[in-house]
Amino acid sequence: MTTKDGYQNRIELLQGTLDMLILKTLQWGEQHGYGISQAIRATSAEVLQVETGSLYPALHRLERQGWVTAEWKKSESNQRAKFYKITKLGKGQLASDYECWEKMVATIEGIMTAK
């Protein structure tokens, strides 16, 4: 994942954050890979751009973990595409990830605003 200014995030942060963003996107409904990347890009006001080389390995990892399921269907442009859907297990994981994310953000905010 790169940011709008080209900053490359560290892989440790990327994987956990990307998984959470994908799961959040799928909470809005099933989607194919390109649609997921566009949803992340649009909801981040074009700041986050998920590269194909990061997105599809993450989707496969989420599928192996049982957090998403996938099914081949026709896209809106009548192309064959793999559509991903969040599972009940994935929803639980998203809630857990989000709780950890909130704690991390609050902790970093505390450090950054310390006098």
Backbone atoms as SQL, in Angstrom:
CREATE TABLE atoms (id INTEGER PRIMARY KEY, chain TEXT, resi INTEGER, resn TEXT, atom TEXT, x REAL, y REAL, z REAL);
INSERT INTO atoms VALUES
  (1, 'A', 1, 'MET', 'N', 0.865, -1.168, 0.000),
  (2, 'A', 1, 'MET', 'CA', 0.000, 0.000, 0.000),
  (3, 'A', 1, 'MET', 'C', 0.903, 1.219, 0.000),
  (4, 'A', 2, 'THR', 'N', 0.610, 2.149, -0.854),
  (5, 'A', 2, 'THR', 'CA', 1.350, 3.406, -0.853),
  (6, 'A', 2, 'THR', 'C', 0.380, 4.532, -0.554),
  (7, 'A', 3, 'THR', 'N', 0.910, 5.582, -0.008),
  (8, 'A', 3, 'THR', 'CA', 0.092, 6.762, 0.236),
  (9, 'A', 3, 'THR', 'C', 0.199, 7.665, -0.986),
  (10, 'A', 4, 'LYS', 'N', -0.622, 8.683, -1.016),
  (11, 'A', 4, 'LYS', 'CA', -0.680, 9.593, -2.161),
  (12, 'A', 4, 'LYS', 'C', 0.689, 10.208, -2.466),
  (13, 'A', 5, 'ASP', 'N', 1.461, 10.492, -1.415),
  (14, 'A', 5, 'ASP', 'CA', 2.771, 11.104, -1.636),
  (15, 'A', 5, 'ASP', 'C', 3.864, 10.080, -1.927),
  (16, 'A', 6, 'GLY', 'N', 3.494, 8.800, -2.064),
  (17, 'A', 6, 'GLY', 'CA', 4.451, 7.773, -2.431),
  (18, 'A', 6, 'GLY', 'C', 5.141, 7.102, -1.266),
  (19, 'A', 7, 'TYR', 'N', 4.807, 7.478, -0.041),
  (20, 'A', 7, 'TYR', 'CA', 5.419, 6.872, 1.136),
  (21, 'A', 7, 'TYR', 'C', 5.080, 5.390, 1.189),
  (22, 'A', 8, 'GLN', 'N', 6.097, 4.562, 1.343),
  (23, 'A', 8, 'GLN', 'CA', 5.908, 3.113, 1.414),
  (24, 'A', 8, 'GLN', 'C', 5.823, 2.710, 2.884),
  (25, 'A', 9, 'ASN', 'N', 4.707, 2.106, 3.300),
  (26, 'A', 9, 'ASN', 'CA', 4.543, 1.663, 4.676),
  (27, 'A', 9, 'ASN', 'C', 5.345, 0.403, 4.928),
  (28, 'A', 10, 'ARG', 'N', 5.740, 0.192, 6.187),
  (29, 'A', 10, 'ARG', 'CA', 6.436, -1.040, 6.563),
  (30, 'A', 10, 'ARG', 'C', 5.469, -2.202, 6.433),
  (31, 'A', 11, 'ILE', 'N', 5.997, -3.372, 6.105),
  (32, 'A', 11, 'ILE', 'CA', 5.169, -4.545, 5.842),
  (33, 'A', 11, 'ILE', 'C', 4.384, -4.987, 7.071),
  (34, 'A', 12, 'GLU', 'N', 4.948, -4.866, 8.288),
  (35, 'A', 12, 'GLU', 'CA', 4.226, -5.292, 9.490),
  (36, 'A', 12, 'GLU', 'C', 2.939, -4.482, 9.664),
  (37, 'A', 13, 'LEU', 'N', 3.025, -3.204, 9.472),
  (38, 'A', 13, 'LEU', 'CA', 1.851, -2.346, 9.584),
  (39, 'A', 13, 'LEU', 'C', 0.910, -2.587, 8.420),
  (40, 'A', 14, 'LEU', 'N', 1.462, -2.741, 7.247),
  (41, 'A', 14, 'LEU', 'CA', 0.669, -2.936, 6.044),
  (42, 'A', 14, 'LEU', 'C', -0.265, -4.138, 6.167),
  (43, 'A', 15, 'GLN', 'N', 0.267, -5.301, 6.548),
  (44, 'A', 15, 'GLN', 'CA', -0.554, -6.508, 6.559),
  (45, 'A', 15, 'GLN', 'C', -1.728, -6.392, 7.516),
  (46, 'A', 16, 'GLY', 'N', -1.485, -6.006, 8.749),
  (47, 'A', 16, 'GLY', 'CA', -2.573, -5.896, 9.707),
  (48, 'A', 16, 'GLY', 'C', -3.577, -4.828, 9.325),
  (49, 'A', 17, 'THR', 'N', -3.074, -3.699, 8.877),
  (50, 'A', 17, 'THR', 'CA', -3.952, -2.598, 8.500),
  (51, 'A', 17, 'THR', 'C', -4.729, -2.932, 7.237),
  (52, 'A', 18, 'LEU', 'N', -4.073, -3.518, 6.269),
  (53, 'A', 18, 'LEU', 'CA', -4.741, -3.867, 5.020),
  (54, 'A', 18, 'LEU', 'C', -5.837, -4.898, 5.263),
  (55, 'A', 19, 'ASP', 'N', -5.550, -5.904, 6.077),
  (56, 'A', 19, 'ASP', 'CA', -6.577, -6.905, 6.402),
  (57, 'A', 19, 'ASP', 'C', -7.807, -6.231, 6.997),
  (58, 'A', 20, 'MET', 'N', -7.580, -5.324, 7.941),
  (59, 'A', 20, 'MET', 'CA', -8.685, -4.629, 8.596),
  (60, 'A', 20, 'MET', 'C', -9.474, -3.790, 7.582),
  (61, 'A', 21, 'LEU', 'N', -8.775, -3.105, 6.692),
  (62, 'A', 21, 'LEU', 'CA', -9.455, -2.272, 5.697),
  (63, 'A', 21, 'LEU', 'C', -10.262, -3.118, 4.715),
  (64, 'A', 22, 'ILE', 'N', -9.719, -4.259, 4.326),
  (65, 'A', 22, 'ILE', 'CA', -10.454, -5.151, 3.429),
  (66, 'A', 22, 'ILE', 'C', -11.708, -5.665, 4.111),
  (67, 'A', 23, 'LEU', 'N', -11.573, -6.130, 5.352),
  (68, 'A', 23, 'LEU', 'CA', -12.740, -6.642, 6.079),
  (69, 'A', 23, 'LEU', 'C', -13.795, -5.547, 6.243),
  (70, 'A', 24, 'LYS', 'N', -13.360, -4.341, 6.553),
  (71, 'A', 24, 'LYS', 'CA', -14.306, -3.225, 6.699),
  (72, 'A', 24, 'LYS', 'C', -15.042, -2.967, 5.388),
  (73, 'A', 25, 'THR', 'N', -14.299, -2.967, 4.294),
  (74, 'A', 25, 'THR', 'CA', -14.903, -2.745, 2.978),
  (75, 'A', 25, 'THR', 'C', -15.938, -3.821, 2.669),
  (76, 'A', 26, 'LEU', 'N', -15.627, -5.071, 3.016),
  (77, 'A', 26, 'LEU', 'CA', -16.556, -6.168, 2.735),
  (78, 'A', 26, 'LEU', 'C', -17.771, -6.151, 3.658),
  (79, 'A', 27, 'GLN', 'N', -17.692, -5.426, 4.748),
  (80, 'A', 27, 'GLN', 'CA', -18.870, -5.271, 5.606),
  (81, 'A', 27, 'GLN', 'C', -19.977, -4.523, 4.872),
  (82, 'A', 28, 'TRP', 'N', -19.619, -3.729, 3.898),
  (83, 'A', 28, 'TRP', 'CA', -20.592, -2.955, 3.111),
  (84, 'A', 28, 'TRP', 'C', -21.236, -3.799, 2.027),
  (85, 'A', 29, 'GLY', 'N', -20.724, -5.021, 1.819),
  (86, 'A', 29, 'GLY', 'CA', -21.271, -5.917, 0.815),
  (87, 'A', 29, 'GLY', 'C', -20.163, -6.623, 0.056),
  (88, 'A', 30, 'GLU', 'N', -20.515, -7.741, -0.585),
  (89, 'A', 30, 'GLU', 'CA', -19.501, -8.500, -1.321),
  (90, 'A', 30, 'GLU', 'C', -18.942, -7.663, -2.463),
  (91, 'A', 31, 'GLN', 'N', -17.692, -7.961, -2.812),
  (92, 'A', 31, 'GLN', 'CA', -17.016, -7.142, -3.818),
  (93, 'A', 31, 'GLN', 'C', -15.875, -7.943, -4.431),
  (94, 'A', 32, 'HIS', 'N', -15.519, -7.615, -5.662),
  (95, 'A', 32, 'HIS', 'CA', -14.349, -8.221, -6.291),
  (96, 'A', 32, 'HIS', 'C', -13.121, -7.400, -5.917),
  (97, 'A', 33, 'GLY', 'N', -11.950, -7.947, -6.202),
  (98, 'A', 33, 'GLY', 'CA', -10.713, -7.302, -5.782),
  (99, 'A', 33, 'GLY', 'C', -10.569, -5.863, -6.223),
  (100, 'A', 34, 'TYR', 'N', -10.828, -5.599, -7.507),
  (101, 'A', 34, 'TYR', 'CA', -10.702, -4.229, -8.001),
  (102, 'A', 34, 'TYR', 'C', -11.671, -3.298, -7.266),
  (103, 'A', 35, 'GLY', 'N', -12.876, -3.779, -7.010),
  (104, 'A', 35, 'GLY', 'CA', -13.862, -2.981, -6.281),
  (105, 'A', 35, 'GLY', 'C', -13.415, -2.673, -4.865),
  (106, 'A', 36, 'ILE', 'N', -12.764, -3.643, -4.225),
  (107, 'A', 36, 'ILE', 'CA', -12.244, -3.431, -2.873),
  (108, 'A', 36, 'ILE', 'C', -11.183, -2.338, -2.896),
  (109, 'A', 37, 'SER', 'N', -10.246, -2.438, -3.837),
  (110, 'A', 37, 'SER', 'CA', -9.183, -1.429, -3.907),
  (111, 'A', 37, 'SER', 'C', -9.757, -0.045, -4.198),
  (112, 'A', 38, 'GLN', 'N', -10.769, 0.026, -5.062),
  (113, 'A', 38, 'GLN', 'CA', -11.387, 1.322, -5.370),
  (114, 'A', 38, 'GLN', 'C', -12.158, 1.881, -4.183),
  (115, 'A', 39, 'ALA', 'N', -12.807, 1.011, -3.412),
  (116, 'A', 39, 'ALA', 'CA', -13.540, 1.464, -2.221),
  (117, 'A', 39, 'ALA', 'C', -12.579, 2.040, -1.185),
  (118, 'A', 40, 'ILE', 'N', -11.441, 1.378, -0.993),
  (119, 'A', 40, 'ILE', 'CA', -10.443, 1.883, -0.043),
  (120, 'A', 40, 'ILE', 'C', -9.900, 3.220, -0.534),
  (121, 'A', 41, 'ARG', 'N', -9.623, 3.284, -1.792),
  (122, 'A', 41, 'ARG', 'CA', -9.099, 4.535, -2.376),
  (123, 'A', 41, 'ARG', 'C', -10.120, 5.669, -2.223),
  (124, 'A', 42, 'ALA', 'N', -11.374, 5.391, -2.555),
  (125, 'A', 42, 'ALA', 'CA', -12.411, 6.433, -2.495),
  (126, 'A', 42, 'ALA', 'C', -12.703, 6.866, -1.063),
  (127, 'A', 43, 'THR', 'N', -12.814, 5.911, -0.143),
  (128, 'A', 43, 'THR', 'CA', -13.161, 6.283, 1.239),
  (129, 'A', 43, 'THR', 'C', -11.988, 6.912, 1.980),
  (130, 'A', 44, 'SER', 'N', -10.778, 6.795, 1.424),
  (131, 'A', 44, 'SER', 'CA', -9.621, 7.453, 2.037),
  (132, 'A', 44, 'SER', 'C', -9.321, 8.785, 1.348),
  (133, 'A', 45, 'ALA', 'N', -10.276, 9.273, 0.568),
  (134, 'A', 45, 'ALA', 'CA', -10.106, 10.527, -0.178),
  (135, 'A', 45, 'ALA', 'C', -8.867, 10.459, -1.070),
  (136, 'A', 46, 'GLU', 'N', -8.682, 9.297, -1.711),
  (137, 'A', 46, 'GLU', 'CA', -7.590, 9.079, -2.661),
  (138, 'A', 46, 'GLU', 'C', -6.203, 9.029, -2.005),
  (139, 'A', 47, 'VAL', 'N', -6.136, 8.952, -0.682),
  (140, 'A', 47, 'VAL', 'CA', -4.842, 8.923, -0.003),
  (141, 'A', 47, 'VAL', 'C', -4.224, 7.532, -0.054),
  (142, 'A', 48, 'LEU', 'N', -5.019, 6.490, 0.196),
  (143, 'A', 48, 'LEU', 'CA', -4.507, 5.118, 0.196),
  (144, 'A', 48, 'LEU', 'C', -4.796, 4.444, -1.134),
  (145, 'A', 49, 'GLN', 'N', -3.763, 3.875, -1.709),
  (146, 'A', 49, 'GLN', 'CA', -3.888, 3.151, -2.964),
  (147, 'A', 49, 'GLN', 'C', -3.316, 1.764, -2.749),
  (148, 'A', 50, 'VAL', 'N', -4.172, 0.753, -2.800),
  (149, 'A', 50, 'VAL', 'CA', -3.752, -0.619, -2.553),
  (150, 'A', 50, 'VAL', 'C', -3.238, -1.213, -3.859),
  (151, 'A', 51, 'GLU', 'N', -2.009, -1.660, -3.819),
  (152, 'A', 51, 'GLU', 'CA', -1.387, -2.265, -4.998),
  (153, 'A', 51, 'GLU', 'C', -1.876, -3.706, -5.146),
  (154, 'A', 52, 'THR', 'N', -1.999, -4.158, -6.372),
  (155, 'A', 52, 'THR', 'CA', -2.429, -5.527, -6.675),
  (156, 'A', 52, 'THR', 'C', -1.548, -6.549, -5.970),
  (157, 'A', 53, 'GLY', 'N', -0.243, -6.291, -5.922),
  (158, 'A', 53, 'GLY', 'CA', 0.704, -7.199, -5.286),
  (159, 'A', 53, 'GLY', 'C', 0.514, -7.330, -3.790),
  (160, 'A', 54, 'SER', 'N', -0.204, -6.404, -3.175),
  (161, 'A', 54, 'SER', 'CA', -0.531, -6.486, -1.747),
  (162, 'A', 54, 'SER', 'C', -1.949, -6.991, -1.538),
  (163, 'A', 55, 'LEU', 'N', -2.873, -6.565, -2.402),
  (164, 'A', 55, 'LEU', 'CA', -4.284, -6.881, -2.233),
  (165, 'A', 55, 'LEU', 'C', -4.580, -8.374, -2.352),
  (166, 'A', 56, 'TYR', 'N', -4.146, -8.989, -3.431),
  (167, 'A', 56, 'TYR', 'CA', -4.538, -10.384, -3.665),
  (168, 'A', 56, 'TYR', 'C', -3.897, -11.373, -2.694),
  (169, 'A', 57, 'PRO', 'N', -2.639, -11.193, -2.307),
  (170, 'A', 57, 'PRO', 'CA', -2.120, -12.063, -1.243),
  (171, 'A', 57, 'PRO', 'C', -2.901, -11.898, 0.067),
  (172, 'A', 58, 'ALA', 'N', -3.312, -10.663, 0.373),
  (173, 'A', 58, 'ALA', 'CA', -4.103, -10.428, 1.582),
  (174, 'A', 58, 'ALA', 'C', -5.462, -11.119, 1.478),
  (175, 'A', 59, 'LEU', 'N', -6.110, -11.017, 0.333),
  (176, 'A', 59, 'LEU', 'CA', -7.403, -11.678, 0.141),
  (177, 'A', 59, 'LEU', 'C', -7.276, -13.198, 0.277),
  (178, 'A', 60, 'HIS', 'N', -6.220, -13.758, -0.283),
  (179, 'A', 60, 'HIS', 'CA', -6.003, -15.204, -0.177),
  (180, 'A', 60, 'HIS', 'C', -5.742, -15.604, 1.275),
  (181, 'A', 61, 'ARG', 'N', -4.987, -14.785, 1.991),
  (182, 'A', 61, 'ARG', 'CA', -4.717, -15.037, 3.417),
  (183, 'A', 61, 'ARG', 'C', -6.027, -14.981, 4.219),
  (184, 'A', 62, 'LEU', 'N', -6.852, -13.986, 3.958),
  (185, 'A', 62, 'LEU', 'CA', -8.131, -13.851, 4.662),
  (186, 'A', 62, 'LEU', 'C', -9.043, -15.035, 4.356),
  (187, 'A', 63, 'GLU', 'N', -8.993, -15.510, 3.134),
  (188, 'A', 63, 'GLU', 'CA', -9.801, -16.669, 2.741),
  (189, 'A', 63, 'GLU', 'C', -9.309, -17.927, 3.468),
  (190, 'A', 64, 'ARG', 'N', -7.996, -18.121, 3.540),
  (191, 'A', 64, 'ARG', 'CA', -7.436, -19.283, 4.252),
  (192, 'A', 64, 'ARG', 'C', -7.796, -19.262, 5.734),
  (193, 'A', 65, 'GLN', 'N', -7.876, -18.072, 6.316),
  (194, 'A', 65, 'GLN', 'CA', -8.200, -17.937, 7.729),
  (195, 'A', 65, 'GLN', 'C', -9.701, -18.071, 7.992),
  (196, 'A', 66, 'GLY', 'N', -10.497, -18.135, 6.935),
  (197, 'A', 66, 'GLY', 'CA', -11.941, -18.271, 7.099),
  (198, 'A', 66, 'GLY', 'C', -12.651, -16.961, 7.382),
  (199, 'A', 67, 'TRP', 'N', -11.964, -15.845, 7.161),
  (200, 'A', 67, 'TRP', 'CA', -12.553, -14.538, 7.430),
  (201, 'A', 67, 'TRP', 'C', -13.339, -14.008, 6.243),
  (202, 'A', 68, 'VAL', 'N', -13.060, -14.549, 5.057),
  (203, 'A', 68, 'VAL', 'CA', -13.833, -14.228, 3.857),
  (204, 'A', 68, 'VAL', 'C', -14.067, -15.513, 3.070),
  (205, 'A', 69, 'THR', 'N', -15.114, -15.499, 2.276),
  (206, 'A', 69, 'THR', 'CA', -15.349, -16.567, 1.309),
  (207, 'A', 69, 'THR', 'C', -15.291, -15.924, -0.069),
  (208, 'A', 70, 'ALA', 'N', -15.092, -16.749, -1.078),
  (209, 'A', 70, 'ALA', 'CA', -14.983, -16.213, -2.438),
  (210, 'A', 70, 'ALA', 'C', -15.770, -17.086, -3.401),
  (211, 'A', 71, 'GLU', 'N', -16.313, -16.426, -4.420),
  (212, 'A', 71, 'GLU', 'CA', -17.107, -17.122, -5.427),
  (213, 'A', 71, 'GLU', 'C', -16.928, -16.403, -6.762),
  (214, 'A', 72, 'TRP', 'N', -16.752, -17.190, -7.825),
  (215, 'A', 72, 'TRP', 'CA', -16.633, -16.612, -9.161),
  (216, 'A', 72, 'TRP', 'C', -18.014, -16.215, -9.674),
  (217, 'A', 73, 'LYS', 'N', -18.113, -14.968, -10.146),
  (218, 'A', 73, 'LYS', 'CA', -19.367, -14.432, -10.694),
  (219, 'A', 73, 'LYS', 'C', -19.032, -13.487, -11.841),
  (220, 'A', 74, 'LYS', 'N', -20.079, -12.974, -12.474),
  (221, 'A', 74, 'LYS', 'CA', -19.922, -11.944, -13.503),
  (222, 'A', 74, 'LYS', 'C', -19.932, -10.576, -12.828),
  (223, 'A', 75, 'SER', 'N', -19.000, -9.731, -13.229),
  (224, 'A', 75, 'SER', 'CA', -18.947, -8.375, -12.686),
  (225, 'A', 75, 'SER', 'C', -19.964, -7.491, -13.405),
  (226, 'A', 76, 'GLU', 'N', -20.046, -6.245, -12.953),
  (227, 'A', 76, 'GLU', 'CA', -20.966, -5.289, -13.581),
  (228, 'A', 76, 'GLU', 'C', -20.598, -5.026, -15.038),
  (229, 'A', 77, 'SER', 'N', -19.338, -5.288, -15.389),
  (230, 'A', 77, 'SER', 'CA', -18.905, -5.126, -16.786),
  (231, 'A', 77, 'SER', 'C', -18.942, -6.458, -17.533),
  (232, 'A', 78, 'ASN', 'N', -19.661, -7.418, -16.984),
  (233, 'A', 78, 'ASN', 'CA', -19.867, -8.733, -17.583),
  (234, 'A', 78, 'ASN', 'C', -18.568, -9.545, -17.717),
  (235, 'A', 79, 'GLN', 'N', -17.601, -9.256, -16.858),
  (236, 'A', 79, 'GLN', 'CA', -16.355, -10.008, -16.814),
  (237, 'A', 79, 'GLN', 'C', -16.418, -11.019, -15.669),
  (238, 'A', 80, 'ARG', 'N', -15.753, -12.137, -15.830),
  (239, 'A', 80, 'ARG', 'CA', -15.690, -13.132, -14.761),
  (240, 'A', 80, 'ARG', 'C', -14.743, -12.603, -13.689),
  (241, 'A', 81, 'ALA', 'N', -15.216, -12.543, -12.445),
  (242, 'A', 81, 'ALA', 'CA', -14.413, -12.012, -11.349),
  (243, 'A', 81, 'ALA', 'C', -14.705, -12.798, -10.076),
  (244, 'A', 82, 'LYS', 'N', -13.729, -12.847, -9.208),
  (245, 'A', 82, 'LYS', 'CA', -13.885, -13.514, -7.926),
  (246, 'A', 82, 'LYS', 'C', -14.430, -12.487, -6.935),
  (247, 'A', 83, 'PHE', 'N', -15.592, -12.768, -6.388),
  (248, 'A', 83, 'PHE', 'CA', -16.232, -11.877, -5.425),
  (249, 'A', 83, 'PHE', 'C', -15.988, -12.396, -4.013),
  (250, 'A', 84, 'TYR', 'N', -15.627, -11.492, -3.138),
  (251, 'A', 84, 'TYR', 'CA', -15.318, -11.830, -1.752),
  (252, 'A', 84, 'TYR', 'C', -16.429, -11.338, -0.840),
  (253, 'A', 85, 'LYS', 'N', -16.681, -12.134, 0.213),
  (254, 'A', 85, 'LYS', 'CA', -17.731, -11.812, 1.171),
  (255, 'A', 85, 'LYS', 'C', -17.190, -12.082, 2.575),
  (256, 'A', 86, 'ILE', 'N', -17.439, -11.176, 3.506),
  (257, 'A', 86, 'ILE', 'CA', -16.979, -11.355, 4.879),
  (258, 'A', 86, 'ILE', 'C', -17.830, -12.437, 5.558),
  (259, 'A', 87, 'THR', 'N', -17.195, -13.259, 6.386),
  (260, 'A', 87, 'THR', 'CA', -17.897, -14.311, 7.123),
  (261, 'A', 87, 'THR', 'C', -18.184, -13.828, 8.549),
  (262, 'A', 88, 'LYS', 'N', -18.928, -14.626, 9.277),
  (263, 'A', 88, 'LYS', 'CA', -19.193, -14.307, 10.687),
  (264, 'A', 88, 'LYS', 'C', -17.868, -14.239, 11.458),
  (265, 'A', 89, 'LEU', 'N', -16.986, -15.173, 11.167),
  (266, 'A', 89, 'LEU', 'CA', -15.662, -15.178, 11.791),
  (267, 'A', 89, 'LEU', 'C', -14.885, -13.910, 11.426),
  (268, 'A', 90, 'GLY', 'N', -15.012, -13.488, 10.180),
  (269, 'A', 90, 'GLY', 'CA', -14.357, -12.263, 9.722),
  (270, 'A', 90, 'GLY', 'C', -14.904, -11.025, 10.416),
  (271, 'A', 91, 'LYS', 'N', -16.207, -11.012, 10.664),
  (272, 'A', 91, 'LYS', 'CA', -16.805, -9.880, 11.380),
  (273, 'A', 91, 'LYS', 'C', -16.271, -9.801, 12.800),
  (274, 'A', 92, 'GLY', 'N', -16.101, -10.965, 13.431),
  (275, 'A', 92, 'GLY', 'CA', -15.521, -10.998, 14.775),
  (276, 'A', 92, 'GLY', 'C', -14.076, -10.517, 14.753),
  (277, 'A', 93, 'GLN', 'N', -13.332, -10.928, 13.745),
  (278, 'A', 93, 'GLN', 'CA', -11.945, -10.498, 13.620),
  (279, 'A', 93, 'GLN', 'C', -11.866, -8.997, 13.391),
  (280, 'A', 94, 'LEU', 'N', -12.759, -8.461, 12.574),
  (281, 'A', 94, 'LEU', 'CA', -12.784, -7.019, 12.322),
  (282, 'A', 94, 'LEU', 'C', -13.047, -6.250, 13.616),
  (283, 'A', 95, 'ALA', 'N', -13.973, -6.723, 14.415),
  (284, 'A', 95, 'ALA', 'CA', -14.272, -6.056, 15.690),
  (285, 'A', 95, 'ALA', 'C', -13.041, -6.072, 16.600),
  (286, 'A', 96, 'SER', 'N', -12.358, -7.201, 16.644),
  (287, 'A', 96, 'SER', 'CA', -11.144, -7.329, 17.454),
  (288, 'A', 96, 'SER', 'C', -10.035, -6.423, 16.931),
  (289, 'A', 97, 'ASP', 'N', -9.830, -6.436, 15.618),
  (290, 'A', 97, 'ASP', 'CA', -8.809, -5.584, 15.006),
  (291, 'A', 97, 'ASP', 'C', -9.097, -4.110, 15.263),
  (292, 'A', 98, 'TYR', 'N', -10.356, -3.745, 15.158),
  (293, 'A', 98, 'TYR', 'CA', -10.724, -2.342, 15.341),
  (294, 'A', 98, 'TYR', 'C', -10.475, -1.900, 16.786),
  (295, 'A', 99, 'GLU', 'N', -10.762, -2.779, 17.731),
  (296, 'A', 99, 'GLU', 'CA', -10.513, -2.473, 19.142),
  (297, 'A', 99, 'GLU', 'C', -9.014, -2.250, 19.369),
  (298, 'A', 100, 'CYS', 'N', -8.179, -3.124, 18.795),
  (299, 'A', 100, 'CYS', 'CA', -6.730, -2.965, 18.906),
  (300, 'A', 100, 'CYS', 'C', -6.271, -1.685, 18.219),
  (301, 'A', 101, 'TRP', 'N', -6.854, -1.394, 17.068),
  (302, 'A', 101, 'TRP', 'CA', -6.518, -0.179, 16.319),
  (303, 'A', 101, 'TRP', 'C', -6.820, 1.069, 17.159),
  (304, 'A', 102, 'GLU', 'N', -7.991, 1.097, 17.786),
  (305, 'A', 102, 'GLU', 'CA', -8.351, 2.246, 18.618),
  (306, 'A', 102, 'GLU', 'C', -7.365, 2.432, 19.767),
  (307, 'A', 103, 'LYS', 'N', -6.958, 1.335, 20.395),
  (308, 'A', 103, 'LYS', 'CA', -5.976, 1.406, 21.494),
  (309, 'A', 103, 'LYS', 'C', -4.641, 1.925, 20.985),
  (310, 'A', 104, 'MET', 'N', -4.212, 1.427, 19.817),
  (311, 'A', 104, 'MET', 'CA', -2.938, 1.871, 19.262),
  (312, 'A', 104, 'MET', 'C', -2.979, 3.359, 18.926),
  (313, 'A', 105, 'VAL', 'N', -4.046, 3.803, 18.297),
  (314, 'A', 105, 'VAL', 'CA', -4.170, 5.218, 17.940),
  (315, 'A', 105, 'VAL', 'C', -4.157, 6.088, 19.196),
  (316, 'A', 106, 'ALA', 'N', -4.894, 5.678, 20.226),
  (317, 'A', 106, 'ALA', 'CA', -4.933, 6.445, 21.476),
  (318, 'A', 106, 'ALA', 'C', -3.553, 6.478, 22.131),
  (319, 'A', 107, 'THR', 'N', -2.847, 5.357, 22.095),
  (320, 'A', 107, 'THR', 'CA', -1.512, 5.289, 22.688),
  (321, 'A', 107, 'THR', 'C', -0.535, 6.181, 21.942),
  (322, 'A', 108, 'ILE', 'N', -0.547, 6.106, 20.621),
  (323, 'A', 108, 'ILE', 'CA', 0.344, 6.947, 19.822),
  (324, 'A', 108, 'ILE', 'C', -0.004, 8.421, 20.009),
  (325, 'A', 109, 'GLU', 'N', -1.291, 8.724, 20.060),
  (326, 'A', 109, 'GLU', 'CA', -1.717, 10.112, 20.300),
  (327, 'A', 109, 'GLU', 'C', -1.177, 10.606, 21.641),
  (328, 'A', 110, 'GLY', 'N', -1.244, 9.751, 22.656),
  (329, 'A', 110, 'GLY', 'CA', -0.706, 10.127, 23.980),
  (330, 'A', 110, 'GLY', 'C', 0.774, 10.426, 23.928),
  (331, 'A', 111, 'ILE', 'N', 1.506, 9.609, 23.197),
  (332, 'A', 111, 'ILE', 'CA', 2.947, 9.827, 23.080),
  (333, 'A', 111, 'ILE', 'C', 3.232, 11.108, 22.306),
  (334, 'A', 112, 'MET', 'N', 2.525, 11.299, 21.208),
  (335, 'A', 112, 'MET', 'CA', 2.789, 12.447, 20.336),
  (336, 'A', 112, 'MET', 'C', 2.395, 13.783, 20.981),
  (337, 'A', 113, 'THR', 'N', 1.464, 13.763, 21.891),
  (338, 'A', 113, 'THR', 'CA', 1.023, 15.007, 22.524),
  (339, 'A', 113, 'THR', 'C', 1.631, 15.203, 23.916),
  (340, 'A', 114, 'ALA', 'N', 2.485, 14.263, 24.337),
  (341, 'A', 114, 'ALA', 'CA', 3.137, 14.399, 25.652),
  (342, 'A', 114, 'ALA', 'C', 4.043, 15.622, 25.654),
  (343, 'A', 115, 'LYS', 'N', 4.064, 16.298, 26.737),
  (344, 'A', 115, 'LYS', 'CA', 4.895, 17.516, 26.866),
  (345, 'A', 115, 'LYS', 'C', 6.218, 17.171, 27.508);
